[in-house]
Amino acid sequence: MKDKIQSDSLSQLADPTYSRVREKLREDILSGYFISGERLKIAELVERYKVSQMPIREALQQLQGEGLLIIEPNKGAHVRKVDQQFLENIYEIRQLIEVYLTVKCIENLKEKDLKLLNQLQKGYETAASKKDYTGCLQFNKRFHSAIYELANNAEGLQILEKHWQLINTLRLTYGFGVERTNEVIEEHRAIISALENRNPVEVEAAAARHCVNAKADLLRQIGDKLK
């Protein structure tokens, strides 16, 4: 077992469920505790996270689905390199799907949905004013989920869900640019305005701009750490 300092959060990992282990393991990978190419041994993970083998194995399978791990027969799991190309690939796919779902939602959009989006946007703005970045991420996800669910495309939403937590963990680890939360506020308002106008071209442009700017800011924040 590597001689590294155990964090308080790890020592207090009391809930032996795969979801809790998955989140801690994801954080350890993205923070560099486990390095690119490193083999993850079940026995060492059991010791680190103080749980049985079953939630460890389930967490490994989940993170393989997110693209963070590669699991090979008779070799076990090892950490995939999270580099600029990996994140650019994720965002390219997300942009295509997010823009499509945002435009598609116009078909089912009602006034009550616009009211909800404005409420969620106010929640985001309140969190941003307090520099509550966890709150920002939560309201951001609720805002976009409310839009995407109106598109009635479960498969598209499932693909987005696959990497949502990964991106949020990177955000909590590396933060936002100085003006990013203010930019998000303006971009969300532009999306709402375009949806209110039921203008597909306007919606497409606003959603695409939001995706492009999100990717650019995250890559700037991570910077040389991915090289």
Secondary structure, 3 states (H helix, E strand, C coil): CCCCCCCHHHHCCCCCCHHHHHHHHHHHHHHCCCCCCCEECHHHHHHHHCCCHHHHHHHHHHHHHHCCEEEECCCEEEECCCCHHHHHHHHHHHHHHHHHHHHHHHHHCCHHHHHHHHHHHHHHHHHHHCCCHHHHHHHHHHHHHHHHHCCCCHHHHHHHHHHHHHHHHHHHHHCCCCCHHHHHHHHHHHHHHHHHCCCHHHHHHHHHHHHHHHHHHHHHHHHHHHC
